[in-house]
Amino acid sequence: MYGLVVTGALLNASPVNRALLIGVEAYSRFINPEDRGTAVVFGDGAGALVLERAADDGAGILSSDLGCEGSLTDIVGIRAGGSAMPVTPEVVASGDYRIHMTGKAVYEFAVGALVESIDVTLARAGVDLSEVKWFVPHQANLRIIASDGEASSHPIA
């Protein structure tokens, strides 16, 4: 999603008419295959698309809300492997270079965050909820999507 928003902005701000966007996630290097709490959620994937500037000035990405909640690293993240805690034999032995997640806490946060993000995005775009037929969220957990749809009047697919 970050790549899509950035590429759209670059197309709008430059004389270029087309851009190739390639996205890749390679989480298998950080997943503990024995941990069902993360192994079934995170995986490797790649995709590509060509974006083209629309002839209509009103077309394209009207707004976005690319949130990142850095204070939640205790409930989901990778504790080691960066400059603050380089990988050492001790880090490997502890497993801190692998993804960890407290599923219930992530679920509770995500249920409200999606609806809030929709509201922020609509407000930035100046679009009323009644003008939107469907939202298609990028969310790996169908229970979170269903909970968000039940908790709000948003037509979430």
C-alpha positions as CSV (number, residue, x, y, z in Angstrom):
1,M,0.0,0.0,0.0
2,Y,2.9,2.4,0.8
3,G,4.3,1.7,-2.7
4,L,1.0,2.4,-4.4
5,V,0.5,5.7,-2.6
6,V,4.0,6.9,-3.2
7,T,4.0,5.8,-6.9
8,G,0.6,7.6,-7.4
9,A,2.1,10.8,-5.9
10,L,5.2,10.5,-8.1
11,L,3.0,10.1,-11.2
12,N,1.0,13.2,-10.3
13,A,4.1,15.3,-9.7
14,S,6.2,14.3,-12.7
15,P,6.0,14.3,-16.5
16,V,6.1,10.4,-16.5
17,N,2.9,8.7,-17.7
18,R,3.6,5.2,-16.5
19,A,5.4,3.5,-13.6
20,L,6.1,-0.1,-12.7
21,L,5.5,-0.9,-9.0
22,I,6.9,-4.1,-7.6
23,G,6.3,-5.2,-4.0
24,V,7.9,-8.1,-2.2
25,E,7.6,-9.5,1.3
26,A,10.1,-12.1,2.4
27,Y,9.1,-13.0,6.0
28,S,10.2,-16.6,5.8
29,R,13.6,-15.6,7.0
30,F,12.1,-14.3,10.2
31,I,9.3,-16.8,10.9
32,N,9.5,-19.6,13.4
33,P,7.7,-22.5,11.6
34,E,6.8,-24.0,15.0
35,D,4.9,-20.8,16.1
36,R,1.3,-21.2,14.7
37,G,0.6,-17.7,15.9
38,T,2.8,-16.2,13.3
39,A,3.6,-18.9,10.8
40,V,0.1,-19.0,9.4
41,V,-0.2,-15.2,9.2
42,F,3.2,-14.1,7.8
43,G,4.6,-15.4,4.6
44,D,6.5,-14.5,1.4
45,G,4.8,-12.9,-1.6
46,A,5.4,-10.6,-4.5
47,G,3.3,-8.7,-6.9
48,A,3.7,-6.1,-9.7
49,L,1.5,-3.7,-11.5
50,V,1.8,-0.9,-14.0
51,L,0.2,2.4,-13.0
52,E,-0.7,4.9,-15.7
53,R,-1.6,8.5,-15.3
54,A,-5.4,9.0,-16.0
55,A,-6.6,11.5,-18.5
56,D,-9.3,12.6,-16.0
57,D,-7.9,15.0,-13.4
58,G,-10.4,13.6,-10.8
59,A,-9.1,10.0,-11.2
60,G,-6.5,8.3,-9.1
61,I,-6.0,8.0,-5.4
62,L,-8.1,10.6,-3.7
63,S,-6.6,10.1,-0.2
64,S,-4.9,7.6,2.0
65,D,-4.2,6.8,5.6
66,L,-1.0,4.9,6.0
67,G,-0.7,4.4,9.7
68,C,2.1,2.9,11.7
69,E,1.8,2.5,15.4
70,G,5.4,2.3,16.6
71,S,4.4,2.0,20.3
72,L,3.0,-1.5,19.8
73,T,6.3,-3.3,19.1
74,D,5.8,-5.2,22.3
75,I,2.8,-7.0,20.8
76,V,4.1,-7.5,17.2
77,G,7.5,-7.1,15.6
78,I,11.0,-8.4,15.5
79,R,13.0,-7.6,18.6
80,A,16.5,-8.1,17.2
81,G,18.5,-7.8,14.0
82,G,18.9,-4.0,13.6
83,S,21.5,-1.6,14.9
84,A,19.9,-1.5,18.4
85,M,20.3,-5.2,18.9
86,P,22.5,-6.9,16.2
87,V,22.2,-10.6,15.6
88,T,24.6,-12.5,17.8
89,P,24.8,-16.2,18.7
90,E,22.8,-15.3,21.9
91,V,20.1,-13.5,19.9
92,V,19.8,-16.5,17.6
93,A,19.6,-18.9,20.6
94,S,16.8,-16.7,22.2
95,G,14.8,-16.5,18.9
96,D,14.6,-12.7,19.2
97,Y,15.4,-12.3,15.5
98,R,12.1,-13.9,14.6
99,I,8.7,-12.3,14.4
100,H,6.7,-12.3,17.6
101,M,3.0,-11.5,18.0
102,T,0.5,-11.4,20.8
103,G,-2.5,-12.3,18.7
104,K,-5.3,-11.1,21.1
105,A,-3.7,-7.7,21.6
106,V,-3.1,-7.2,17.9
107,Y,-6.7,-8.3,17.2
108,E,-8.1,-5.8,19.7
109,F,-6.1,-3.0,18.2
110,A,-6.9,-3.8,14.6
111,V,-10.6,-4.1,15.1
112,G,-10.9,-0.3,15.8
113,A,-8.0,0.8,13.7
114,L,-9.6,-0.2,10.4
115,V,-12.8,1.7,10.9
116,E,-10.9,4.8,12.2
117,S,-8.6,4.7,9.1
118,I,-11.7,4.5,6.8
119,D,-13.1,7.6,8.5
120,V,-9.8,9.5,8.2
121,T,-9.4,8.6,4.6
122,L,-13.0,9.7,3.7
123,A,-12.6,13.0,5.5
124,R,-9.3,13.7,3.7
125,A,-10.9,12.9,0.3
126,G,-14.0,15.0,1.1
127,V,-16.1,11.9,0.3
128,D,-19.2,11.0,2.3
129,L,-19.7,7.4,3.4
130,S,-22.9,7.2,1.4
131,E,-20.8,7.6,-1.8
132,V,-18.8,4.4,-1.2
133,K,-20.1,1.0,-2.3
134,W,-17.4,-1.2,-0.8
135,F,-14.1,-1.1,1.1
136,V,-11.6,-3.8,0.4
137,P,-9.1,-3.8,3.2
138,H,-5.7,-5.3,3.2
139,Q,-6.1,-7.5,6.2
140,A,-4.9,-11.0,6.7
141,N,-7.5,-11.9,9.4
142,L,-11.1,-12.4,8.2
143,R,-12.3,-12.2,11.8
144,I,-11.0,-8.6,12.1
145,I,-12.7,-7.6,8.9
146,A,-16.0,-9.2,10.0
147,S,-15.7,-7.5,13.5
148,D,-15.1,-4.1,11.9
149,G,-18.1,-4.5,9.6
150,E,-20.3,-5.5,12.6
151,A,-19.0,-2.6,14.7
152,S,-19.7,0.0,12.1
153,S,-21.9,1.0,9.2
154,H,-19.0,0.7,6.8
155,P,-19.7,-1.7,3.9
156,I,-16.5,-3.8,4.3
157,A,-16.0,-6.7,2.0
